[in-house]
């Protein structure tokens, strides 16, 4: 999956530091990221290049117009390991315009809407590219870094002002949180638990297609966990709401961070319990269909939990 980048590791502990010339800068507008793309290879501006070209294009000091927030680093150091000169550390920062309200929203797979023409290039050699580019971008570790940065960008963008009293929020010095100096409100990064569900019946699996989305491939049933609900209850409820069937024998498979919707996904397999008639929730789904494993010709994409679960089922049940 997209997060499987071993032996590299994404160290997401916050550091109160400023960028060096060679550190990577992520700059987002809406559902786009400033990048240079050559086929499947994609690069992002370095801090030194970014500040030089912004000054050349606008004549302004970049530190007067942007805040640079440390995001994380890619490193060879294992979790809990001692730092060394061989960690091969690469640091990433978020550039946020000062005194500007940025538009945008987490729209799940609607983020696949591609390039937004209304966003003009701000530095030479780079363009705004839809964040869905991460699906095919190389190298994989940079693709994972970019989509993780997008998740954090959405949180920083939406928490500049206090949701309790409306005053300006300030970043914590020693941890990743936003703090209101007036009412003492404290806000940490938002992560939404959600489920991905493979409903099976012998050698059959239930696949769906979203309604009103630009993502057109077959998928599994998915949905967010509600307040006061266990993840297992979410599985049972979402399956019944979206396709009208009952399930049993829930089996947890794996989890995955999914930044397009700001989520942590929990993958479950479960079995049909009773009638297999499908009754679609049409505002959510356009298609719901049972498939025999031998009917599916599908390959791993090395990106999504959904694709991995479908492939796992097919490989375990196909007879041809």
C-alpha positions as CSV (number, residue, x, y, z in Angstrom):
1,X,0.0,0.0,0.0
2,X,1.0,3.6,-0.3
3,X,2.4,3.7,3.2
4,X,4.6,0.7,2.7
5,X,8.0,2.4,2.1
6,X,10.4,0.2,4.1
7,X,13.3,0.4,4.8
8,X,12.4,4.1,4.8
9,X,10.1,5.4,7.6
10,X,8.0,8.6,7.9
11,X,8.9,10.2,11.2
12,X,6.0,12.5,11.9
13,X,7.0,13.9,15.3
14,X,6.8,17.7,15.3
15,X,10.0,19.7,15.5
16,X,10.2,23.5,16.2
17,X,12.7,24.2,13.4
18,X,13.1,26.3,10.3
19,X,13.8,25.0,6.8
20,X,17.3,24.7,5.2
21,X,17.9,25.4,1.5
22,X,17.6,21.8,0.4
23,X,14.5,20.9,2.4
24,X,11.3,20.1,0.4
25,X,8.4,22.6,0.4
26,X,4.8,21.5,-0.1
27,X,2.5,24.3,-1.2
28,X,-1.2,23.5,-1.7
29,X,-4.2,25.3,-3.2
30,X,-7.5,23.6,-2.8
31,X,-7.0,20.0,-3.9
32,X,-3.8,20.8,-5.8
33,X,-0.1,20.7,-5.0
34,X,2.8,22.8,-6.5
35,X,5.0,20.3,-8.4
36,X,7.0,19.5,-11.5
37,X,5.9,16.4,-13.3
38,X,7.8,14.4,-15.9
39,X,5.8,11.2,-16.7
40,X,5.4,9.3,-13.5
41,X,8.3,11.2,-11.8
42,X,7.3,14.2,-9.7
43,X,9.4,16.7,-7.8
44,X,8.6,19.5,-5.4
45,X,10.4,22.8,-4.8
46,X,13.3,23.0,-2.4
47,X,13.2,25.9,0.1
48,X,16.1,27.7,-1.4
49,X,14.6,27.5,-4.9
50,X,11.1,28.4,-3.6
51,X,12.2,31.6,-1.8
52,X,14.4,32.8,-4.7
53,X,11.7,32.3,-7.3
54,X,8.9,33.8,-5.2
55,X,11.0,36.9,-4.7
56,X,11.8,37.0,-8.4
57,X,8.2,36.7,-9.4
58,X,6.6,39.0,-6.8
59,X,9.5,41.1,-5.5
60,X,8.5,40.3,-1.9
61,X,10.4,38.7,1.0
62,X,9.0,35.2,1.2
63,X,9.2,35.2,5.0
64,X,6.8,38.2,5.0
65,X,4.2,36.4,3.0
66,X,4.5,32.7,4.0
67,X,4.7,30.7,7.2
68,X,6.9,27.6,6.9
69,X,5.8,24.7,9.2
70,X,7.8,21.6,9.8
71,X,5.8,18.5,8.8
72,X,7.9,15.4,9.1
73,X,11.0,13.7,7.7
74,X,11.7,10.5,5.7
75,X,14.5,8.5,7.4
76,X,16.2,5.2,7.5
77,X,16.1,5.3,11.4
78,X,13.8,2.7,12.9
79,X,11.1,3.7,15.3
80,X,12.8,4.0,18.7
81,X,16.3,3.7,17.2
82,X,19.2,6.0,18.1
83,X,20.0,8.8,15.6
84,X,23.1,8.3,13.5
85,X,24.9,9.8,10.5
86,X,23.5,7.0,8.3
87,X,19.8,7.9,8.8
88,X,19.6,9.6,5.4
89,X,17.0,12.1,6.6
90,X,14.9,14.2,4.3
91,X,12.8,17.0,5.8
92,X,9.5,18.5,4.6
93,X,7.8,21.8,5.3
94,X,4.4,23.2,4.6
95,X,4.2,26.7,3.1
96,X,1.1,28.6,4.2
97,X,0.3,32.1,2.9
98,X,0.0,34.7,5.6
99,X,-3.2,36.9,5.9
100,X,-5.0,34.7,3.3
101,X,-8.0,32.4,3.8
102,X,-7.4,29.4,1.6
103,X,-10.3,27.5,0.2
104,X,-10.8,23.8,0.0
105,X,-12.4,20.8,1.6
106,X,-11.7,17.1,2.1
107,X,-13.9,15.5,-0.5
108,X,-12.6,11.9,-0.4
109,X,-12.2,10.6,-3.9
110,X,-13.6,13.9,-5.2
111,X,-10.1,15.1,-4.8
112,X,-9.5,13.3,-8.1
113,X,-10.9,16.3,-9.9
114,X,-7.4,17.1,-11.2
115,X,-5.8,20.4,-12.0
116,X,-7.6,23.5,-10.9
117,X,-7.3,26.1,-13.6
118,X,-8.1,29.0,-11.3
119,X,-4.7,28.5,-9.5
120,X,-1.9,30.4,-11.2
121,X,1.7,29.2,-11.1
122,X,3.6,31.2,-8.4
123,X,7.1,30.1,-9.3
124,X,8.9,29.2,-12.6
125,X,9.2,25.5,-13.4
126,X,6.3,24.3,-11.3
127,X,2.5,24.0,-11.8
128,X,-0.5,23.1,-9.6
129,X,-1.3,19.4,-10.1
130,X,-4.3,17.5,-8.7
131,X,-3.3,15.7,-5.5
132,X,-4.5,12.4,-7.0
133,X,-1.2,12.4,-8.9
134,X,0.2,10.4,-5.9
135,X,-1.5,7.2,-7.2
136,X,1.1,6.8,-9.9
137,X,3.9,9.1,-8.8
138,X,7.5,7.9,-8.4
139,X,9.3,7.5,-6.1
140,X,6.7,6.0,-3.8
141,X,8.1,7.5,-0.6
142,X,7.6,11.0,-2.0
143,X,4.1,10.1,-3.1
144,X,3.3,9.0,0.5
145,X,5.0,12.2,1.9
146,X,2.9,14.4,-0.4
147,X,-0.5,12.9,0.4
148,X,0.3,12.9,4.1
149,X,1.3,16.6,3.8
150,X,-2.1,17.2,2.2
151,X,-3.8,15.8,5.3
152,X,-1.9,18.1,7.6
153,X,-2.4,21.1,5.2
154,X,-6.1,20.7,5.5
155,X,-5.9,20.7,9.3
156,X,-3.6,23.8,9.5
157,X,-5.8,25.6,6.9
158,X,-9.0,25.0,8.9
159,X,-7.6,25.8,12.3
160,X,-6.0,29.3,11.9
161,X,-8.8,30.7,14.1
162,X,-10.3,29.3,17.3
163,X,-13.6,27.5,16.8
164,X,-14.6,28.5,20.3
165,X,-13.9,32.2,20.5
166,X,-12.8,33.2,16.9
167,X,-9.3,34.5,17.9
168,X,-6.1,33.7,16.1
169,X,-4.6,30.3,17.0
170,X,-0.9,29.8,17.7
171,X,1.2,26.7,17.1
172,X,2.5,24.7,20.1
173,X,6.3,25.0,20.6
174,X,6.9,21.3,21.5
175,X,4.1,19.3,19.8
176,X,1.8,19.5,16.8
177,X,-1.2,21.3,18.1
178,X,-2.9,24.7,17.8
179,X,-3.6,26.7,20.9
180,X,-5.8,29.7,21.6
181,X,-4.1,32.2,24.0
182,X,-7.5,33.8,24.9
183,X,-9.9,30.9,25.8
184,X,-7.1,28.2,26.1
185,X,-8.8,26.0,23.5
186,X,-6.3,23.3,22.2
187,X,-6.8,21.5,18.9
188,X,-4.8,18.4,17.7
189,X,-4.7,17.0,14.1
190,X,-8.1,15.6,13.0
191,X,-8.2,11.9,12.0
192,X,-11.5,10.3,11.1
193,X,-11.9,6.5,11.6
194,X,-13.6,4.8,8.7
195,X,-14.1,1.2,7.4
196,X,-13.5,-0.6,4.2
197,X,-15.6,-3.7,4.0
198,X,-15.3,-6.8,1.7
199,X,-18.6,-8.7,1.9
200,X,-18.2,-12.3,0.7
201,X,-20.4,-15.3,0.0
202,X,-18.3,-18.3,-0.8
203,X,-16.4,-17.5,-4.0
204,X,-18.4,-14.3,-4.5
205,X,-17.5,-10.7,-3.4
206,X,-19.8,-7.7,-3.4
207,X,-18.3,-4.7,-5.3
208,X,-19.7,-1.2,-5.7
209,X,-19.2,2.0,-7.6
210,X,-19.6,5.5,-6.1
211,X,-22.3,7.8,-7.2
212,X,-21.3,11.3,-8.3
213,X,-17.5,10.7,-8.0
214,X,-14.8,11.0,-10.6
215,X,-13.3,7.7,-9.3
216,X,-15.0,5.2,-11.6
217,X,-13.4,1.8,-10.6
218,X,-15.1,-0.8,-8.6
219,X,-14.6,-0.5,-4.9
220,X,-15.7,-2.0,-1.6
221,X,-18.3,-0.7,0.8
222,X,-16.9,2.2,2.9
223,X,-18.1,4.6,5.6
224,X,-17.2,6.7,8.6
225,X,-17.6,5.6,12.2
226,X,-20.2,7.6,14.1
227,X,-19.9,8.9,17.6
228,X,-20.6,6.2,20.2
229,X,-20.1,3.4,17.7
230,X,-17.5,0.7,17.6
231,X,-15.7,0.0,14.3
232,X,-17.5,-3.4,14.1
233,X,-20.9,-1.7,14.5
234,X,-19.8,0.6,11.7
235,X,-19.2,-2.4,9.4
236,X,-22.6,-3.8,10.1
237,X,-24.4,-0.5,9.7
238,X,-22.6,0.7,6.6
239,X,-23.2,-2.6,4.7
240,X,-26.9,-2.5,5.5
241,X,-27.3,1.2,4.7
242,X,-25.5,1.0,1.4
243,X,-26.6,-2.3,-0.1
244,X,-29.3,-3.6,2.2
245,X,-27.8,-7.0,3.3
246,X,-26.8,-8.4,6.7
247,X,-23.4,-9.7,7.5
248,X,-21.7,-12.0,10.0
249,X,-18.2,-13.4,11.0
250,X,-16.4,-10.0,10.8
251,X,-12.6,-10.4,10.5
252,X,-10.2,-7.5,10.8
253,X,-7.6,-7.4,8.1
254,X,-5.4,-4.2,8.1
255,X,-5.5,-0.5,8.5
256,X,-4.3,2.4,6.3
257,X,-4.0,6.2,6.6
258,X,-6.0,7.8,3.7
259,X,-5.3,11.5,3.5
260,X,-7.8,12.3,0.7
261,X,-10.6,12.1,3.4
262,X,-8.4,12.7,6.4
263,X,-9.1,9.1,7.6
264,X,-7.6,6.1,9.2
265,X,-9.2,3.1,7.4
266,X,-9.9,-0.2,9.0
267,X,-10.3,-3.1,6.6
268,X,-12.7,-5.9,7.4
269,X,-13.8,-9.1,5.6
270,X,-17.2,-10.4,6.5
271,X,-19.7,-13.0,5.3
272,X,-23.2,-12.6,3.9
273,X,-25.9,-13.5,6.4
274,X,-29.2,-14.4,4.7
275,X,-30.7,-12.9,1.6
276,X,-28.2,-11.7,-1.1
277,X,-30.6,-9.2,-2.8
278,X,-29.0,-5.8,-3.2
279,X,-30.9,-2.6,-2.4
280,X,-28.6,0.4,-3.2
281,X,-28.4,3.6,-1.3
282,X,-28.5,5.6,-4.5
283,X,-27.2,8.8,-3.1
284,X,-24.0,7.0,-2.2
285,X,-23.7,4.2,-4.8
286,X,-24.4,3.9,-8.5
287,X,-23.6,0.1,-8.8
288,X,-23.6,-2.8,-6.4
289,X,-22.9,-6.3,-7.8
290,X,-21.8,-9.8,-6.8
291,X,-18.8,-11.1,-8.7
292,X,-17.3,-14.7,-8.7
293,X,-13.6,-14.6,-8.1
294,X,-13.0,-16.1,-11.6
295,X,-14.8,-13.2,-13.2
296,X,-12.3,-10.6,-11.8
297,X,-9.1,-9.7,-13.6
298,X,-7.5,-7.3,-11.2
299,X,-3.9,-6.5,-10.3
300,X,-2.3,-4.9,-7.2
301,X,-1.8,-1.1,-7.5
302,X,0.5,-1.0,-4.4
303,X,-1.5,2.0,-3.2
304,X,-4.9,1.3,-1.7
305,X,-6.3,-1.0,1.0
306,X,-9.4,-1.5,-1.2
307,X,-7.4,-2.9,-4.1
308,X,-5.2,-5.1,-1.8
309,X,-8.3,-6.7,-0.2
310,X,-10.0,-7.4,-3.5
311,X,-6.8,-9.0,-4.8
312,X,-6.4,-11.1,-1.7
313,X,-10.0,-12.4,-2.1
314,X,-9.5,-13.2,-5.8
315,X,-6.2,-15.0,-5.2
316,X,-7.6,-17.1,-2.5
317,X,-10.8,-18.1,-4.4
318,X,-10.1,-18.2,-8.1
319,X,-10.1,-21.7,-9.7
320,X,-8.8,-20.8,-13.2
